[in-house]
């Protein structure tokens, strides 16, 4: 996969999480969305961590690590911790950017 495709896909993922962060008032109103978000985040973090454990390729390991980190971010969003979720997302983005440099 060319690096430009990786950068564009990463940008779209981050923009998606930013949109979720921007509509955070909807998450605090509806408890069902919070529960679904926590469930999706936990399942994403666990599955990505297990898949990453068995990877031999560095690119795939980095992709699984990123997916796991984004799962943690969604758990925080579902729990209503919006500022820590944005901070974790920022650290994850900086970490992955330094890994590609």
Number of C-alpha atoms within 10 A of each C-alpha: 6 6 9 9 10 12 13 11 12 17 12 12 14 16 12 12 17 14 11 16 18 11 10 16 11 13 19 15 10 10 13 12 14 21 15 14 21 22 16 16 23 20 16 21 24 15 15 21 19 13 16 21 12 10 13 9 9 10 12 14 18 16 17 22 20 21 21 24 22 25 25 23 27 29 25 22 25 25 17 17 14 18 12 13 22 17 12 17 20 12 13 17 18 11 12 15 12 9 9 10 5
